[in-house]
Amino acid sequence: MTSRAYVLLLCGMMLGTYLPRTLPLLLSGERPLPMWLERWLKLVPYGALGALIFPGILLVDPEHPWIGMVGGLVAVLVSWKWNNLVLTIVMAFAVVTILR
């Protein structure tokens, strides 16, 4: 590929990532979002976080996926009970380390 093709490719990728992020802001203006859409958008970070974390939980020990599941369950219970990020991570890590 020539350097001109690389520049065009780079510009295309820039537009492909920039436009989907800015168009909603430019087109929405001051109009408020419907309540159902606003509630749904607030849940997106939790869904994305779960999708990123869950495969890692299953792959903690590929021969024994239950170890990761137990560690994940401990993390859920500790975070629900004490609402403390550091304690949640330490407890889940400790349980997985002991079980391995």
Secondary structure, 3 states (H helix, E strand, C coil): CCHHHHHHHHHHHHHHHHHHHHHHHHHHCCCCCCHHHHHHHHHHHHHHHHHHHHHHHHCCCCCCHHHHHHHHHHHHHHHHHHCCHHHHHHHHHHHHHHHC
